[in-house]
Amino acid sequence: MPAGLDPLLQHPTRLAVLAFLSACQEAEFSAVRDHCEVSDSVLSKAATALEEAGHVKVKKGYVGKRPRTWLAATKAGRAALAGHVAELQRLVAAAEAAGAEHGRE
């Protein structure tokens, strides 16, 4: 695996969660779940993995008497996402260049 890719972000759900969170200050669990089109348990596992890596902060609280969970990308998480995306773009550009060169043979 290229060094610039974050192994944690190879999983599509974790990548989608961090990408969504990078565009906002924080989001309620249900909003992230709905955007990523996953179940509560899938999002919970992804959020736990991202939190353990320091990419996401999980905050629990209440709205009235109802428990709520909010997720937020950390500074480290935003940096990891940016680096991961930059490496993907580099890989695509290198592959396109190699393909174009190969096509001239």
Steps between C-alpha positions, in 0.01 A plus 500: 500500500636845415634677808266799470185291526343466843414130547207596722347701216516209255161393639226680304280574801782648706606711202144622443450582868821701525433678169151599619628618838784699343242731345331596828585592857310200636203287402241297681546124468173461308600760239830319435322163491243626250758666276722190494196273454611252766342343807556625854730207575715554189539870578572424865784263404642748250479787751672291767786412265539864394484617861765250611728631223442858613320596179158561656371629831180344635287703740196362680227705660128560515246707315224520756479148635617335180860382477696630202845443353695756301805433286769745397817468293813588693785708361699176464206337322469787253875478432481123452212541254682773307815287478303193395314690227822663377665158472200361311520795260874440456439131427232582243720759328795258489278222359355733237849613397625141482192396304544785255866411455417133455236588242765664280706184462 
